[in-house]
Amino acid sequence: MILSTIILLLLIVSIIRGYRNGLLSMIITGVTFLVSYFGAKFLAPIIGDWLTNFFPEINHGTTISGAVLASLNLNQFFYRGLAFTSCFIILMIVIRLLLRRLKWLAKLPILGTIDRWIGAILDFIICYVIIFILLMVFQLCPVGWWQVQLANSEIAQLMIKETPFLTQTLINFLG
């Protein structure tokens, strides 16, 4: 019963959030994230190497456990990580500011309504798939309380058993 309530609440909240934000906002957020990620991934080695040469070494006297970490150049690793994080945040802010100017499109009467309903449907689908994946993965969890909740949740059982396409896709992806 608890699990069914949580799943229902998550799905309802996803519909409301998707309707409020709309499709255009979801697209803007997705594009912003992807461009920022790939931009930071491209710029991080360049800026990180520059920082490595510009600043002094930071790993004097640092003890490292693990063969993988011990084999790394810690200065390069640190400065590239710092560069990636900085570039990602800066690109997210700049691109979001630029793309925010397109939000007036979502306020047009007909386009705005369509945008909101498609956003609600898409956010519901995304939330459903995430819940489905979590249920599929955590149904293997050997905790007794969880197994009882999963077995007694009609919604969880319906999601797991009545969506064979998602089940097969997940098995093919993970297997």
TISEMAR-479295 format. One record per residue (C-alpha): residue number from 1; residue in one letter; chain; x, y, z. Coordinates in Angstrom, 3 decimals. Last residue first. Layout:
> NUM|A|A|X|Y|Z
...
This chain:
> 175|G|A|22.064|-8.004|-20.321
> 174|L|A|21.498|-4.445|-19.115
> 173|F|A|20.170|-2.993|-22.360
> 172|N|A|18.495|-6.196|-23.566
> 171|I|A|16.826|-6.723|-20.178
> 170|L|A|15.710|-3.080|-20.088
> 169|T|A|14.237|-3.288|-23.592
> 168|Q|A|12.479|-6.560|-22.773
> 167|T|A|10.889|-5.120|-19.636
> 166|L|A|9.960|-1.879|-21.370
> 165|F|A|8.214|-3.755|-24.177
> 164|P|A|6.605|-6.202|-21.739
> 163|T|A|4.791|-3.453|-19.826
> 162|E|A|2.044|-5.354|-18.046
> 161|K|A|4.105|-7.365|-15.558
> 160|I|A|6.360|-4.740|-13.964
> 159|M|A|3.973|-1.774|-14.091
> 158|L|A|0.987|-3.855|-13.005
> 157|Q|A|2.982|-5.350|-10.142
> 156|A|A|4.050|-1.880|-9.018
> 155|I|A|0.465|-0.602|-9.235
> 154|E|A|-0.946|-3.581|-7.365
> 153|S|A|1.534|-3.120|-4.534
> 152|N|A|1.343|-6.107|-2.203
> 151|A|A|4.259|-8.038|-3.766
> 150|L|A|6.482|-4.944|-3.887
> 149|Q|A|5.677|-3.957|-0.307
> 148|V|A|6.343|-7.509|0.917
> 147|Q|A|9.636|-7.666|-1.029
> 146|W|A|10.686|-4.294|0.384
> 145|W|A|10.027|-5.356|3.980
> 144|G|A|11.965|-8.597|3.447
> 143|V|A|15.113|-6.993|2.033
> 142|P|A|16.606|-9.254|-0.668
> 141|C|A|16.794|-6.536|-3.362
> 140|L|A|16.143|-8.211|-6.722
> 139|Q|A|12.903|-6.240|-7.139
> 138|F|A|15.186|-3.238|-6.816
> 137|V|A|16.362|-3.285|-10.427
> 136|M|A|12.963|-3.795|-12.023
> 135|L|A|11.254|-1.357|-9.647
> 134|L|A|13.912|1.309|-10.263
> 133|I|A|13.616|0.849|-14.027
> 132|F|A|9.818|1.128|-13.850
> 131|I|A|9.970|4.234|-11.657
> 130|I|A|12.319|5.881|-14.179
> 129|V|A|10.104|4.816|-17.100
> 128|Y|A|6.959|6.150|-15.426
> 127|C|A|8.655|9.464|-14.559
> 126|I|A|9.751|9.947|-18.176
> 125|I|A|6.289|9.033|-19.472
> 124|F|A|4.580|11.417|-17.031
> 123|D|A|7.021|14.203|-17.989
> 122|L|A|6.186|13.627|-21.658
> 121|I|A|2.435|13.711|-21.075
> 120|A|A|2.583|16.866|-18.946
> 119|G|A|4.934|18.601|-21.407
> 118|I|A|2.620|17.670|-24.288
> 117|W|A|-0.248|19.208|-22.332
> 116|R|A|1.686|22.398|-21.508
> 115|D|A|3.014|22.967|-25.031
> 114|I|A|-0.427|22.402|-26.559
> 113|T|A|-1.885|25.000|-24.211
> 112|G|A|0.937|27.473|-24.876
> 111|L|A|0.778|27.011|-28.651
> 110|I|A|-2.890|27.940|-28.665
> 109|P|A|-2.617|31.010|-26.413
> 108|L|A|1.009|32.133|-26.955
> 107|K|A|2.806|31.962|-23.605
> 106|A|A|5.045|29.071|-24.633
> 105|L|A|6.601|31.211|-27.356
> 104|W|A|7.527|33.857|-24.767
> 103|K|A|9.912|31.282|-23.299
> 102|L|A|12.389|31.783|-26.139
> 101|R|A|14.367|34.478|-24.277
> 100|R|A|15.212|31.894|-21.639
> 99|L|A|17.470|30.274|-24.237
> 98|L|A|20.218|32.878|-23.835
> 97|L|A|20.096|32.957|-20.042
> 96|R|A|20.032|29.151|-19.920
> 95|I|A|23.019|29.018|-22.267
> 94|V|A|25.044|31.385|-20.075
> 93|I|A|24.165|29.713|-16.760
> 92|M|A|24.700|26.147|-17.957
> 91|L|A|27.933|27.153|-19.728
> 90|I|A|29.306|28.679|-16.519
> 89|I|A|28.363|25.618|-14.453
> 88|F|A|29.830|23.141|-16.938
> 87|C|A|32.989|25.176|-17.480
> 86|S|A|33.638|25.382|-13.728
> 85|T|A|32.982|21.686|-13.141
> 84|F|A|35.117|20.620|-16.096
> 83|A|A|37.958|22.984|-15.151
> 82|L|A|38.000|21.741|-11.546
> 81|G|A|38.005|18.157|-12.739
> 80|R|A|40.775|18.957|-15.213
> 79|Y|A|42.695|20.684|-12.418
> 78|F|A|42.341|17.750|-10.019
> 77|F|A|43.162|15.003|-12.525
> 76|Q|A|46.137|16.933|-13.939
> 75|N|A|47.513|17.543|-10.489
> 74|L|A|46.778|13.969|-9.424
> 73|N|A|48.639|12.346|-12.317
> 72|L|A|46.904|9.032|-11.994
> 71|S|A|48.529|5.648|-11.287
> 70|A|A|47.810|5.834|-7.558
> 69|L|A|44.120|6.435|-8.237
> 68|V|A|43.809|3.247|-10.267
> 67|A|A|45.887|1.132|-7.883
> 66|G|A|43.897|2.037|-4.806
> 65|S|A|44.848|4.102|-1.803
> 64|I|A|46.519|7.465|-2.205
> 63|T|A|48.722|9.247|0.288
> 62|T|A|49.255|12.947|-0.314
> 61|G|A|52.703|14.197|0.750
> 60|H|A|52.991|16.693|-2.078
> 59|N|A|49.872|16.466|-4.224
> 58|I|A|49.167|20.116|-4.980
> 57|E|A|51.698|20.926|-7.667
> 56|P|A|52.066|24.591|-8.520
> 55|F|A|49.666|26.539|-10.723
> 54|F|A|50.147|27.612|-14.360
> 53|N|A|51.120|24.303|-15.938
> 52|T|A|48.280|22.359|-14.334
> 51|L|A|45.889|25.263|-14.961
> 50|W|A|46.711|25.177|-18.687
> 49|D|A|46.243|21.413|-18.703
> 48|G|A|42.852|21.824|-17.027
> 47|I|A|41.806|24.568|-19.463
> 46|I|A|42.499|22.412|-22.517
> 45|P|A|41.395|19.134|-20.935
> 44|A|A|38.180|20.706|-19.582
> 43|L|A|37.122|22.515|-22.782
> 42|F|A|35.747|19.555|-24.745
> 41|K|A|34.048|17.880|-21.777
> 40|A|A|32.742|21.267|-20.656
> 39|G|A|31.212|21.866|-24.074
> 38|F|A|29.806|18.330|-24.160
> 37|Y|A|28.168|18.738|-20.761
> 36|S|A|27.005|22.312|-21.292
> 35|V|A|25.516|21.502|-24.696
> 34|L|A|23.728|18.466|-23.275
> 33|F|A|22.424|20.235|-20.151
> 32|T|A|21.215|23.318|-21.993
> 31|V|A|19.560|21.211|-24.681
> 30|G|A|17.705|19.182|-22.050
> 29|T|A|16.612|22.246|-20.071
> 28|I|A|15.448|24.054|-23.211
> 27|I|A|13.561|20.957|-24.357
> 26|M|A|11.851|20.607|-20.984
> 25|S|A|10.964|24.313|-20.997
> 24|L|A|9.492|24.003|-24.475
> 23|L|A|7.493|20.947|-23.462
> 22|G|A|5.657|22.667|-20.639
> 21|N|A|6.776|23.704|-17.177
> 20|R|A|3.382|23.742|-15.458
> 19|Y|A|1.995|20.760|-17.346
> 18|G|A|5.179|18.759|-16.790
> 17|R|A|5.190|19.584|-13.075
> 16|I|A|1.523|18.627|-12.709
> 15|I|A|1.985|15.383|-14.641
> 14|S|A|5.162|14.528|-12.714
> 13|V|A|3.427|15.249|-9.398
> 12|I|A|0.653|12.823|-10.326
> 11|L|A|3.161|10.108|-11.291
> 10|L|A|5.200|10.575|-8.109
> 9|L|A|2.071|10.543|-5.941
> 8|L|A|0.820|7.356|-7.589
> 7|I|A|4.178|5.613|-7.109
> 6|I|A|4.366|6.667|-3.454
> 5|T|A|0.820|5.497|-2.778
> 4|S|A|1.449|2.147|-4.461
> 3|L|A|4.635|1.672|-2.404
> 2|I|A|2.812|2.402|0.844
> 1|M|A|0.000|0.000|0.000
